[in-house]
Amino acid sequence: MTNRKQHIAEVALRLFGEKGFENTSTQLIAKAAVVSEALIFKHFGSKDQLLEFVIRNGYKRIIEDNRGGLGEPDPLTFIHSVIELPYQLVQAEPHFWKLQYRLADSEMARQQHERFMKPVPALLRQAFEKLDYPDPDKETALLLLLVEALWKMEATKTEDHGRDMLDFIKGKYQAQ
């Protein structure tokens, strides 16, 4: 991928995250990236295709950066790492997760997110089973709801005590 194409994608990601997809024109992206609008269309075809590229590329980076975490053998450490995930992901790529939050209604963004999260429920269930939790399925469902809420809090920065809540939730999950 060319440096200019990557630069345009990075600028678009930042602007889409800050202003929203609908409120970000290709003209605004071109101005901020110091390129012509024609170059954006040459590389991406359309604003929608640029968004799709930004989302797919973002998840590709995130999956590569977090590949090792799913192989954690200790069940409690694994559960705690899942609880930490929203905080770590948003810290590493705040514009991407802000954009992902804004795109909650986008089928393509939702599909990419589901693909990213796909292995997590089964691995959580196994971890809760190993720790002898009485209802691993419900524990998994509850923890995934909490993780989703933590992710939204982090992505939107609506709560200032995200780290405290994260530690509080981790304290709830211990060996039985």
Secondary structure, DSSP 8 states (H G I E B T S, - for coil): --HHHHHHHHHHHHHHHHH-STT--HHHHHHHHTS-HHHHHHHHSSHHHHHHHHHHHHHHHHHHHHGGGGG--SHHHHHHHHHHHHHHHHHH-HHHHHHHHHTTT-HHHHHHHHHHHTTHHHHHHHHHHHTT-S-HHHHHHHHHHHHHHHHHHHHHT--S-HHHHHHHHHHH----
